[in-house]
């Protein structure tokens, strides 16, 4: 290495630009290490030349500006003989930051003295060029979005992902992706039609709010866990009003949904037997009757009254009575078909709603199946209980309301009780 090639600090001479402002003249190698610096750096940044020579420029560039500085540097060194400019913030000797513009001339192809010649001049914030201002604004929005408690995304009209924040990937449980399909790859198959409908709507210039989506996200011990989220989106348009893309946000509402489900279960479920409670089973019946057009076959209602249940409570205690009711509920659920529903109607009475029953004979057969399941001995902590039930069945293919059908089943149950507790009585209307 010759003496001219060694890193050195340049003396006190200061360079001036055309406006008479002090500028810094320096040279750097291909790695961005400062090899010579003139005294202008004292006025511009407060450093003395010997403090910066031999150090890479990135040590002094603001962390937020380093990505653009590095990109501009590599673009410049790939173009021998050409000049490139970059604007950003450099750290001053007192720890502050100052906006500067660096004009870099690529002389790396010079075999005798391969350098990048740089002229640095201070600029005011309002002199920052539009591209730099746009970059700063995007950076600000990116930082703000990462601080938000919701996931955020932006797509273009071709459904390519142009922006996401960190929170979105934490919610979805996947890495950044270029396409919308890949980004939402964890959406449940059942909810994909809803997602597609939302995307089509927003790209057709219609806002979308609170679309509920379920995600199968990796959880503890590599097991998938279902998360529930809501998606809202708004279209982006150009000056002509044409949709150019969309922005959206996703919130994880799994805990809220689970709380809602718990409250619904408490409101609809009998706590002791885990069957529907009285009001809930009547709603089930009313809904089933309202859907008769979708299932034109008849509907059966089975009314059950446990025989001698008061004696069980008196003889064995209320704890034993509760145990009997729990066993009855389990046996009922085992005896009915898929799609039938069981409710505790009150005290020792139960109601079974059976949709899709093709005729009175099948309704009677279902009632007998229930009667058989509730006949026999039941062991409780204080003894043996003989379990028996009176069963009444109502079947109809006509437009009866819920109250009328329950009343018919209740009448049939009392008829069965008068005829003998082990009989099943059918009340059938056309």
PyMOL commands that set and color helices and strands:
alter all, ss='L'
color gray80, all
select helices_A, chain A and resi 3-5+40-44+49-52+57-59+63-77+125-127+130-147+166-172+180-183+189-203+220-222+254-268+278-290+309-316+318-335+360-373+402-419
alter helices_A, ss='H'
color red, helices_A
select strands_A, chain A and resi 8-9+15-16+22-28+34-37+83-91+97-107+115-122+151-156+161-164+208-218+224-237+243-252+298-306+341-346+349-357+376-380+383-387+389-396+424-429
alter strands_A, ss='S'
color yellow, strands_A
deselect
rebuild
show_as cartoon
